[in-house]
Amino acid sequence: MSRLFFITIALFYSLYLTAQDTDPNHIPCSKASAYRNPASLNNFHNPLTENYDLKYYRFDWYIDPADYYIKGSATPYFEVLTNEFKEIYFDLSNQLQVDSVLYHGLKINYSQPDQFVLKINFDVQIGIGTLDSLTIYYRGVPPAGGFGSFIQSKHGDNIPVIWTLSEPFGAQDWWPCKNGLDDKIDSIDVFVTSPDQYRCASNGILVDEIRPGPGLMRAHWKHRHPIAAYLVAIAVTDYTVYTDDVHLKDGTVMPMLNYVYPESLSKARKGTSDNVRVLEFFDSLFVDYPFKKEKYGHAQFGWGGGMEHQTMSYVTGFDWGLLAHELGHQWFGDHVTCGSWEDIWLNEGFATYLDGLSRERFFEPSYWYNWKFNLIKSITSRPDGSVWVANTDDVSRIFHSRLTYNKGAYLVHMLRWKLGDEIFFKSLRTYLNKKGGGFARVADLKGILEDVSGESLGEYFDDWFYGEGYPVYSVTWDSIHASPEQVLIRLDQTTSHTSVDFFEMPVPIRLQGEGKEMTVRLDNTSSGQVFTIEPGFKVEKVEFDPDLWLLAKSSVAPGAVLADREVPEYGIQCFPNPAHNDLVINVNSLKFKGLSWRIIDVSGKLILKGELNAPYQRINIAGLTAGAYRMLISDSQHVVSVHSFSRI
């Protein structure tokens, strides 16, 4: 990626975040590490680290935000998973100098054979199932490509700040880790010593702050939940600290702990106070806030966006959308973490949708409508694009705003429409309970949704998650019938991309007339499907998807849909009626070429179809169940003949 791309994206998000708190054009957060040096992307998963399971880390660092430098130690506890275990590997940039490695109090050999590989050799073989530990002492200037993952900037009156942001692959830039999506650390302790005018924000509970020596402050943070490597974080500057109380549904009063720049204090207090309500709402809607025994909080940092570090999101500002999005990640992204960057939708699509849910809950309906409208506008601005990330080496594709965030959020929204609120939210609670504390893939979510709903969702995920594009609906309606309170609606669909031939979705249609209205849900399974509806009033207006449940483009027009009719020049006859085993189509002998026929049932479902290959054609209908049907005969553009018949 070019440096111009980095600058453009950063500018875009910084401009976005100056919008008002209730801006319906909200674009979700992006990730600073998307603009790191691409050379560091090759080692985001190291197969050499698969032979042990991480249990615990103790970090002990010295950080002076005025000095772009890290010095300290990391002590991992690990369980051996294989036999003949005589060496252990960690992901760590070789721009950081390892001073020594201590094992049971003794120095042991190590090397850095590759750009992001630390190899440590044991003098003895460690048995399978052994719980063991070692301490790595290191120091240096972390690599800084693009915005980096260990970042120094300034705020206020030229005050320095250092903060970290490791997603997706950046943890190895500043600490020896296991940098894949396959092994969460069960718990961590973080000790950070800094000059005493600064304070450190990190994961978990602040155990204490002590003065270990003149002019120094040492903070100890403790986190006792499984955590992915990219969610471990520290930030150090002259923070002002305050707490909001959060009242959870089980009666727990939990702190929302906020570390903010002094110059941002008034805006921060308003934003975090609003976010208390959102946290209480999510806690009531889903499972309990996953880290309620510790905290939730915010730490201000210097990048134009936000990052959902576990129990403490790092944010550039305090607008509603950004805070709600990062908060949503505590359930979707932190408690349950995507098991592959291919499936980043499980993090970002859901967090984006939770921002939308907060707007539906707390704002007037126009904000919720505009939020959906602008997502559809963004997604349909191009005809292509899959939510599934095929190339996880391309970080800009992983965190693509139109596809991962916006289209991903609409996939969640349409699942809600397809399944209904009760089943949808029950399914998500089941997913969070079953996969909480670990990793999940799209197949895991799909399986749980299917188990809870009893529906098969294979086609939905094939079309909407793996497929590209969106449907374009043409809605034609006709209320000119023997019964004035009956309307026929025909749904035709094309797709914006050839990867999907048809998006099978229930379609909401609003009918209006005589001062009345109703919304119907049409089970659309094929293009050209025709529905007969009796709303109880004469229909004067038909509206497609008035509440924006579907990701689609559409057009609506009145016109002849399905009433029995005939274009005289074709001279078409269809008999007998009722029919038993055969139905006969008779056409003007000069006009039959290019005509096709379809038989549909009363719901509009296609039953049989074919081409007319002679002016007199007999069609076998012995396989049809007894009931009412319609025969539609069409030329290349129009239905030219419609005949009702019964099969007996």
Buried (B, 14 or more C-beta within 10 A) or exposed (E): BEEEEBEEBBEBBBEBBEBEBBBBBBBBBBBBBBBBBBEBBEBBBBEBBBBBBBBBBBBBBBBBBBBBBBBBBBBBBBBBEEEEBEBBBBBBBBBBEBEEBBBEEEEBEBEBEBBBBBBBEBEEEBEEEEEBBBBBBBBBBBBBBBBBBBBBBEBEEEBBBBBBBBBBBBBBBBBBBBBBBBBBBBBBBBBBBBBBEBBBBBBBBBEEEEEEEEEEBBBBBBBBBBBBBBBBBBBBBBBBEBEBEBEBEEEEEBBBBBBBBBBBEEBBBEBBEBBBBBBBBBBEBBBBBBBBEBBBBBBBBBBBBBBBBBBBBBBBBBBBBBBBBBBBBBBBBBBBBBBBBBBBBBBBBBBBBBBBBBBEBBBEEEBBBBBBBBBBEBBBEBEEBBBBBEEBEBBBBBBBBBBBBBBBBBBBBBBBBBBEEEBBBBBBBBBBBBBBBBBBBBEBBBBBBBEBBEEEBEBBBEBBBBBBBBBBBBBBBBBEBEEEBBBBBBBBBEBBBEBBEBBBBBBBBBBBBEEEBBBBEBEBBBBBBBBBBEBEBBBBEBBBBEBBBBBBBBEBEBEBBBBBEBBEEBBBBBEEBEBEEEBEBBBEEEBBEEBEBBBBBEEBBBBBEEEBEEBEBEBEBEEBEEEEBBBBBBBEEEBBBBBBBEBE
